């Protein structure tokens, strides 16, 4: 089979088809190709993220790609299963499914279970990740856990949870525990904290309001944070 053809425009020899292989081993041996099982049979297809430079790889918007600095090639991000809960949940050790994000048709509904990665089995590495925290009481080898609320990748999903808020003071923004929420079960401790107050109607500890109603002024004040449509003072 002739796999090559002369391109008169580029004055060079090109593959006639990028992935013309009918044999799985030959297909997988080509870094640009993947062997795929489809409804009508098995076929060799072009691998997503076929970029040869880091800039091109990171600029891709249609498909989520990332540059592998060790292997020096562009690869599909782990857990990239847009809208496919079955595929995502079939890999529970590596991936996790966000049902709320899926309801908003978010391509980020399936994300990497980042806190249980092998390289996070040391406290120092775990604590460096803003999504994770070290739990010394968990069984050895499983001490790195997700911080509450960080599983929500979408701001709307985050704000649907009463004890979470969307923190834009960090880059990239992330969903994290609302200040004062850790004292929901202790009204006395809540009211002792000068930046918190216990809301008896909602039966939870909430931040006291700041005076400004402007989002920009709120973010400029290190003692305040912006929470949805209200301005609250964070716990210290």
N, C-alpha and C positions, 0 to 999 in steps of 0.2 A: 504494500500500500504506500502510495506516494504522499507523505505528510507535508511536503514543502511546496512552495510556489514562489516565483519571482514577482516582487512588487515593483512595477515600473515607476510608480510615484516616489517611493522611498529608495529605489535602486538597491534593494536588499532582499534577502531570502527570508520569507515568513512561513510560519505554520499555516496551512490552509484552514485548519480548525484548531482552536486552542487546546481542546481536550478530546482528541479523536479516538482514544483508546477503548477497546472492547474487552480488555483484560483488567481485572481489578488490581492486580499487582503492579502492572505498568502504569495504571492511572494514579495509584497512591504514591508511586515513585516520582511523579511529577509534582513539584511543590505548588504548581498553579492549578492543580486539579483535585477533585474529591470524587470518590465512588459513592453513588447515592442510590438508595432503594426507593423507587417511585411506584405509583399505583400500576403502571403499565410495564414494570420490569426494572432491571438494574441498568444504570447508565453512568458514564463518566461526565461530570459537569465542571464548568469553570468554578474555582474556589472564590468566594467573596473576598474582597479586600486585596485584590491583586495589584498592589502598589509597590514600587521599588525604592521609594524614599520616605523618610519619616514625615516630612511636611505634607506630602500627598496623602499619606495614610491618615494623619490626624485631621486633615481637612475634609475627609469623607463625611457626608451628612446623611446620605440615603441609607447606608448600612453602618452599624456601629463597629468601627475598626480600631485597633490599637497596635502600636509599634512594639515589637519584641526586640529590646535592645541587645539581648544576648545572642539571639539567632539572626538578628539583623534582617527581619522581614515583617511585613504587615499581616496581621492575623485578625480573625473575627474575635470580638470580645467574648470572654467566658459567659455562659448562660444567656446568650443572645437568642431567645426564643420568643419573638414578638407575637403576642396573642395566643401562644401555645402553652396552656397550663399543663397539659399532659406531659409534654416533653420536659418542661421545667421541673415538675414534681417527680419525674422519674430519676432525677439526679439530686436527691436531698442532701447529700454530703457536700455538694458544691453550690447548689442553687436554692433560691427561696422565692416564693410567689406572693405578690402583693395584690390581693383581690380588689382592693379599692382602686389602685392604679389601673388595673385591668378594666374596671367598670368605666374608667375615663378614657378608654382606648389608648392608654399609654404604652409605648413600646418598651418602657422600662419596668413593666410589671414583673418580669423575671430578672432577678439580680444575683450577683455573686454573694454567696454566704461567706462574707469576707472575714468574719471574726473567728471562724474555725479552720482557717488555713494552717497548714503545717508550720509555716514560718512564724505563726503567732503563738506558738506554744511556750514562749518566754514572756514574762510579765512586761519587760521593757518594750518589746515589739508590739504587744497587744495595746498597751497604753498610748502608744504613738498614734494610733488610729482613732480619730474622733468618733467613729461609729462603734467602738469596742470598749470593753472594760474588763479588768481582771477580777475574777471571783475566786478567792483563795479557798472557799468552802466546797467548790465543785470537785469532782473526782480528778485525780492527776491526769494530765493529758487533755482535759476538756475544760480548762479554767477560763479561757478567753470567750466572753459572751458579748452579744449585741447590747449596746446601750438601749434602754427603753425609748421608743418613738423613732429611732433611726431607721427602722424598716420601711418607713413611708418616704418614697422618693418624690412624691408629688405634694405641693403645698396645700392643695385643697383636701387631700386625704389626711394630711397632717393635722390641719385645723379642725377636722371632724372629730378628733380625739380630744376630750376636754382637758387632759393632762399633758398635751403636747403643744409646742409652738414652733413656727418656722423661723429659724435663726438666720438672718441675712447679715449678721455681723462677721460671719466667717465665709471664706470662699473655698469651694463652692458652698452655697447655702445648704442647710440640712435641717431635718426635723429632730428636735430634741425635747427633753422633759421641760415642761413649763416651770419656771422658778416658783418655789413654795410648794409644789405638788408633792414633794417627798414628805411633807408634814400633814397630809390629808387625814391621817389617822390620829393626829395629836393636836387638838385645838389649843391646848395650853402652850405647847412649843411654838405653834404657829403665831399666836398672839404675842408671844415674847419676842419673836423675831421682828425688828423694827421695820423691815420692808414688806412684811406679810400681814395678812389679816384673815381670820376664819369667817367664811361666808356660811352662816347657819342655813340659809335657804337652799344653797347648793350642796351643803354638807361637805365642804372641802376648803383647803387653804389656798388663798389666791393672793397675788401681788397687790400692793396698794397702788392706786393710780398716781401717775405723775401729772403735773399741771398742764403740760403742753398737749395740744390736740393735732399738732402738725407732725407728720411722719419724719420729715427731714430733721426737724429740731429734736425729735425724740431720739433718732439714731445718733445725733451728734452729742447727746448727753450720755456719758458713760454709766450713769446711774439708772438709765431707763432702757427699755427695749420695746419694740413695736409688736403688738400682738393683734393680728386681724384688724378690727376696726377700733381697738382701744389701745391706750398707752398704759403700760404697767411698769412698776419699778422692780428690777430683779432682786432676788435674794443675794446676800453677800456671804 
